[in-house]
Amino acid sequence: MTKKAPRGANFNQQQPRLSNGVAEKFLRLLMVTVFVAAIFGADFIYKQIDTPLSRIMVGGEFNYLQEQELAELVNAKIDGGFLSMNLNQLRQDLQSHPWIHEVSVRREWPSTLKVEVVEEVPIARWGKQGFLNRLGDQLSLPENSDLQSLPVLEADFGSSQDMIAQYMLLAELLVPTDLKLTELQRDAVGAWQVETATGVRIVLGRDQIVEKIRRLVVVWRSGLDIQLNNIAIIDLRYPNGLAVSWRDQDLVSVDVGHKSNTDSSAA
């Protein structure tokens, strides 16, 4: 007859399993405890570091913005401490200001916020109301007396970017003549016309603008400059020359390469 194993053997075999279960539960409890402690510890450390901002530094070169005004604007947008402050949101809020072109914001330990601002620089008026920066971006700026002297750009054809690029080119090309560009117009067919500070109007047409201005510079240096106060219109819509309309006289044809005289023509 086969002998039965003592019943006590089953109890002895279950003891290790029971011990393993208790150890596993203890390990889980320990891990949860450590995790919770880490969370509370991190939160405590975060709160200790996230101190209120005690110093706000604003930098940049300003012509239209006032540094104190900008500092007050930054202070009004502060909505957190050293760590909790949303720098991206602050940057977006500041760049929505019409006089601010670009903003850099950074923290400096332990409680300083540094704001660097690039001011928007209008270089021309856009029609009768708006303004343009050097990229041709349209600016919605408050009107003030400092902006009244800016050149006026008007276009029935083309974009503001086209206009500002042509303005900057023509202003540079006209430097040798001392004729300061005060108004640049482009009509519906793409023809260009310039008004200058001395009252001289320059008619350029649509094509070969650079060549035409260079032709004007040659003639100007050849003696046309001494007639400045008598000139009403300079018409450059000619293949090899230009025409001058005097303020009190008839239109005079001018060929490049021939020297002018005060009676009828200029070279």
Buried (B, 14 or more C-beta within 10 A) or exposed (E): EEEEEEEEEEEEEEEEEEEEEEEEEEEEEEEEEEEEEEEEEEEEEEEEBBEEBEEBEBEBEBEBBEEEEBBEBBEEBBEBBBEEBBBEEBBEBBBEBEBBBEBEBEBEEEBBBBBEBEBBBBBBBBEEEBBBBEEBBBBEBEEEEEBEEBBBBBBEBEEBEBBBBBBBEBBEBBEBBEBEBBBBBBEEEBBBBBBBEEEBBBBBBEEBBEEBBEBBBBBBEBBBBEBBEBBBBBBBBBEEBBBBBBEEEEEBEBBBEEEBEEEEBBB
